[in-house]
Amino acid sequence: MLAERRQFILPGQKALHANITVIPTGELEVKIQEEAHPLKADFEELYFYSAGNGTELVCKAPLESDSVRWQLHLENKDARELAKLIELAEEELEILMRDL
């Protein structure tokens, strides 16, 4: 099980650089180069919402469905790639747990 890392340029006026790590144990970590604090979430806290020419990645607090902890605006192709990486990590963990 290896973590997958990708760098995406977030659309918008500032063109921020997001370094995203998909950790196979069910965690996502986002470090925006231009900002100091990392964003973290468990896979089950993440939601993808299509918004025209982009996709919103939203992290919601687990017990409060309306409480948004953080969100990122991604290009559609980047959001699809990230969703696929998360899906593959979940499958990999499931296979590993079954084999144990």
C-alpha positions as CSV (number, residue, x, y, z in Angstrom):
1,M,0.0,0.0,0.0
2,L,1.6,3.2,-1.2
3,A,0.2,6.7,-0.9
4,E,-0.5,8.4,-4.2
5,R,0.5,12.0,-4.7
6,R,-0.7,14.5,-7.3
7,Q,-0.3,18.2,-7.8
8,F,-3.3,20.2,-9.2
9,I,-3.5,23.8,-10.1
10,L,-6.8,25.1,-8.6
11,P,-8.8,27.2,-11.1
12,G,-9.4,30.8,-10.1
13,Q,-7.7,34.1,-10.1
14,K,-4.9,33.1,-7.8
15,A,-4.1,29.7,-9.4
16,L,-3.1,28.0,-6.2
17,H,-1.1,24.8,-6.3
18,A,-2.6,21.9,-4.3
19,N,-0.4,18.9,-3.4
20,I,-2.9,16.1,-2.7
21,T,-1.9,12.8,-1.0
22,V,-4.3,9.9,-1.1
23,I,-3.4,7.6,1.8
24,P,-4.7,4.0,1.4
25,T,-5.8,3.8,5.0
26,G,-8.7,6.1,4.1
27,E,-7.3,9.6,4.5
28,L,-6.7,12.5,2.2
29,E,-4.2,15.3,2.8
30,V,-4.1,18.6,0.9
31,K,-1.3,21.0,1.2
32,I,-1.7,24.2,-0.7
33,Q,1.8,25.6,-1.4
34,E,0.7,29.2,-1.0
35,E,-0.9,28.6,2.4
36,A,0.5,27.4,5.7
37,H,-1.9,24.8,7.1
38,P,-2.7,21.4,5.6
39,L,-6.3,20.2,5.0
40,K,-7.1,16.6,6.1
41,A,-10.1,14.3,5.8
42,D,-11.2,10.8,5.9
43,F,-12.6,9.4,2.7
44,E,-16.1,9.1,4.2
45,E,-16.1,12.9,4.9
46,L,-15.5,13.8,1.2
47,Y,-18.2,14.7,-1.4
48,F,-17.8,15.7,-5.0
49,Y,-20.3,18.2,-6.4
50,S,-20.3,19.1,-10.1
51,A,-20.5,22.9,-10.6
52,G,-20.6,23.6,-14.3
53,N,-17.0,23.7,-15.7
54,G,-15.6,22.6,-12.3
55,T,-16.1,20.3,-9.4
56,E,-16.3,21.2,-5.7
57,L,-14.5,18.8,-3.3
58,V,-16.2,19.3,0.0
59,C,-15.2,17.9,3.4
60,K,-18.1,17.7,5.8
61,A,-18.0,17.0,9.5
62,P,-19.1,13.4,10.1
63,L,-21.8,14.0,12.6
64,E,-23.0,17.4,11.2
65,S,-24.1,16.9,7.6
66,D,-24.5,20.6,7.0
67,S,-21.1,21.6,8.6
68,V,-18.5,22.2,5.9
69,R,-14.9,21.9,7.3
70,W,-13.2,22.9,4.0
71,Q,-13.7,22.8,0.2
72,L,-11.7,23.0,-2.9
73,H,-12.7,24.0,-6.5
74,L,-11.1,21.5,-8.9
75,E,-11.1,21.2,-12.7
76,N,-13.4,18.4,-13.8
77,K,-10.6,16.2,-15.1
78,D,-8.6,16.6,-11.9
79,A,-11.7,15.8,-9.8
80,R,-12.2,12.6,-11.9
81,E,-8.6,11.6,-11.4
82,L,-8.8,12.2,-7.6
83,A,-12.1,10.3,-7.3
84,K,-10.5,7.3,-9.2
85,L,-7.4,7.4,-6.9
86,I,-9.7,7.3,-3.8
87,E,-11.7,4.5,-5.3
88,L,-8.6,2.5,-6.0
89,A,-7.2,3.1,-2.5
90,E,-10.5,1.9,-1.0
91,E,-10.4,-1.3,-3.1
92,E,-6.7,-1.9,-2.2
93,L,-7.5,-1.6,1.6
94,E,-10.5,-3.8,1.2
95,I,-8.4,-6.5,-0.5
96,L,-5.7,-6.2,2.2
97,M,-8.2,-6.5,5.0
98,R,-9.8,-9.6,3.4
99,D,-6.4,-11.2,3.0
100,L,-5.6,-10.8,6.7
